[in-house]
Amino acid sequence: MSERTMSDEHKAAIAAGRIEAAAVRDYLEALETHRPRPGRRQSAESLNAKKDAIDAQIAEAKPIKRLLLMQERRDIEAAIEALQVEPDMASVEEGFVTHAANYGRRKGIQYATWREFGVAADMLARAGITRGG
């Protein structure tokens, strides 16, 4: 039985697919994380005040309430951390523009699906993704 080997072309295609997928994933994650949400945006100060209030309640809380407060504290800590991490949108947008059309074509992703996810029409136009194809 002989061993199968991948051609250099196949290896290059796999590598290109990984690069395209990473660029699209990075953009979509940045878009999702920093999408404007309704309501007033919470500041790190207000979140820290909420966390301090929870910390004060935890010591006196009954077990099930303490468990829920601990989870709420973790959620607040994650929200505080997310406020501090700002993606380099110019960089992720450039990666998306460069790779999204090929990725979308390979995966059969239609224009309307990109839009439904929340990708702006001007970003799709920059990437060369059109309604018709």
C-alpha angles and dihedrals in degrees: 000000000000125000118248117231129194118240119241088247092055091048090050091050091052091049091049090050091053092050092048093047092049093050093049093044093050092051095046092048091049090047093049095045095049100035111133111254127202118263133033116324114243119237126219088247094056091045091050090050089052090049091051090051090052092049089055092051097046097072093056099037125109115246100267093043090046090053091052092046091051090054091047089051090052090049090051092048089052090049091051090050091048090054090057096050113076116176120225093253094187090058097046091044091052091050090049093049091050098047111020098086094055092041092049092047092050092048097039095241112166127215091249091055092053089050093047089055089054105259108150119245092236090054090052090049090052088051091050094246111143136182092250100049 
